[in-house]
Amino acid sequence: MFYCLRDVFEQQAELNTILSDVVTFIGCPRYCLNIFASPRGLIVGCIKIQEDGNWIDCENVGFGGKIISGDPFSITEFTSNARYIIVVEKEAIFWRLAQDELYKTIPSIIITAKGYPDLATRVLLHRLQNQLNIPCLGLFDWDPFGVSILLVYKLGSAQSDLAPIGNILLVIH
């Protein structure tokens, strides 16, 4: 959106502030206005998802994983025989676990947002936890940045404007 309105806004932060004010004022999340973030999250493992009417088997998407759409509700249905959800902070670790096919040794779903998670990734994790009722394990650096990223997964972000499913509290062990 910023790049389409470069003659109106000098910096991305200006647009973000105005969007935040607008969604707060009208009381609806950004997705209701058809404003979505660029996709960042990746998923691989023992799960089949239905997105835009097509079923995708995430065991067969390669070690790069399947991109989680920026639209939090594009995935309409999923089935899984996984015993765990593994949330990974770093994309390189995600690739390694996917390349080693850890999800076949330990039936699991592996997810990353490549650092701080976007809303769509957090919404999907919330849905997976609620519907599959399986433990969610986290693999994060034990430094201030890793702990901060873990807390955004668990509690949400101060910058999230009216999350579409309310409080996205994740239980990560």
C-alpha positions in Angstrom: 0.0 0.0 0.0 2.8 2.3 0.9 4.5 2.0 -2.5 1.2 2.8 -4.3 0.9 6.0 -2.2 4.6 7.2 -2.1 3.5 10.7 -3.2 1.2 10.9 -0.1 3.5 9.3 2.6 7.2 9.9 3.1 7.7 6.9 5.3 6.0 3.5 5.9 5.6 4.4 9.6 3.3 7.3 8.7 0.9 4.9 6.8 1.1 2.3 9.6 0.1 4.9 12.2 -2.9 6.1 10.1 -4.0 2.5 9.4 -3.7 1.7 13.1 -5.9 4.7 14.0 -8.5 3.9 11.3 -9.0 0.3 12.4 -9.2 1.3 16.0 -11.7 4.0 15.2 -14.0 1.8 13.2 -13.5 -1.2 15.4 -12.5 -3.8 12.9 -9.2 -5.6 12.1 -7.2 -4.8 9.0 -8.3 -7.9 7.2 -11.9 -6.6 7.1 -10.5 -3.8 5.0 -8.7 -6.3 2.7 -5.3 -5.1 4.0 -3.0 -8.0 4.5 0.7 -8.2 5.4 3.1 -9.9 3.0 3.3 -13.6 3.7 6.2 -14.6 6.0 5.3 -17.8 7.7 6.3 -21.3 6.5 4.7 -24.7 7.3 5.8 -28.3 6.7 5.0 -31.7 8.1 2.1 -34.0 8.9 -0.7 -31.8 7.9 -3.0 -31.4 4.9 -4.6 -28.0 4.4 -7.3 -26.7 2.3 -6.6 -23.3 0.8 -8.7 -21.6 -1.9 -10.5 -24.9 -2.5 -7.3 -26.9 -3.1 -5.9 -29.6 -0.7 -2.1 -29.3 -0.1 -0.1 -32.1 1.6 2.6 -30.3 3.6 4.7 -33.5 3.7 5.3 -33.1 0.0 6.1 -29.4 -0.3 9.9 -29.7 -0.1 12.2 -28.5 2.7 11.4 -24.9 1.9 7.9 -25.4 3.2 4.6 -24.0 2.1 4.1 -20.3 2.5 1.4 -19.3 5.0 -0.8 -16.8 3.2 -1.0 -13.2 4.6 -4.8 -13.7 4.8 -5.4 -15.3 8.2 -8.5 -17.1 7.0 -7.4 -18.4 3.6 -6.9 -21.9 5.1 -10.4 -23.1 5.5 -9.8 -26.7 6.7 -7.0 -29.0 7.8 -6.4 -32.6 8.9 -3.4 -33.9 10.7 -2.0 -37.0 12.5 0.8 -35.0 14.1 1.6 -35.4 17.8 3.4 -32.1 18.1 3.5 -28.6 16.7 7.1 -27.3 16.6 7.5 -23.5 16.3 11.0 -22.5 15.2 12.4 -18.9 15.4 15.0 -19.2 12.7 14.3 -20.0 9.0 17.7 -21.8 8.7 16.7 -24.2 11.5 13.3 -24.7 10.0 15.0 -25.7 6.7 17.3 -28.1 8.4 14.5 -29.8 10.3 12.4 -30.0 7.2 15.4 -31.3 5.1 16.0 -34.0 7.7 12.3 -34.8 7.6 12.0 -34.6 11.4 8.2 -34.7 10.9 8.4 -38.3 9.7 10.5 -39.4 12.7 8.4 -37.5 15.2 5.0 -36.9 13.7 4.8 -33.2 13.8 4.0 -29.9 12.1 6.9 -27.5 11.9 6.2 -23.7 11.6 8.3 -20.6 11.4 7.7 -16.9 10.7 11.4 -16.2 10.2 11.7 -14.1 13.3 8.9 -12.0 14.7 5.6 -13.7 13.7 3.0 -12.1 11.5 -0.7 -12.2 12.4 -1.5 -14.9 9.9 1.0 -17.3 11.3 -0.2 -16.7 14.9 -3.8 -17.1 13.8 -3.0 -20.4 12.1 -1.0 -21.6 15.2 -4.0 -20.7 17.4 -6.4 -22.6 15.2 -4.1 -25.7 15.1 -3.7 -25.7 18.9 -7.5 -25.4 19.4 -8.6 -27.9 16.8 -5.9 -30.5 17.0 -5.4 -30.3 20.8 -1.7 -31.3 20.6 1.3 -29.8 22.4 3.2 -26.9 20.9 6.9 -26.9 21.4 9.1 -23.8 20.8 12.7 -23.7 19.6 14.0 -20.1 20.2 17.4 -18.5 21.0 17.9 -18.0 24.7 18.7 -14.3 24.4 16.6 -11.1 24.7 15.5 -11.3 21.0 14.6 -15.0 21.1 12.6 -14.5 24.3 10.9 -11.4 22.8 9.9 -13.4 19.7 8.6 -16.2 21.9 6.5 -13.7 23.9 4.9 -12.3 20.7 3.9 -15.9 19.7 2.4 -16.4 23.2 0.8 -13.1 23.9 0.6 -11.1 20.7 2.1 -7.8 19.7 1.4 -4.3 20.9 1.4 -3.3 17.2 -1.4 -5.8 16.3 -4.5 -3.9 15.5 -7.5 -5.7 16.8 -6.6 -9.3 16.3 -9.3 -11.1 14.3 -9.8 -13.8 16.9 -9.4 -11.8 20.1 -6.7 -12.7 22.4 -4.3 -15.1 20.6 -2.8 -16.7 23.7 -0.7 -19.7 22.6 0.6 -22.4 25.0 4.2 -23.1 24.0 6.3 -25.4 26.0 
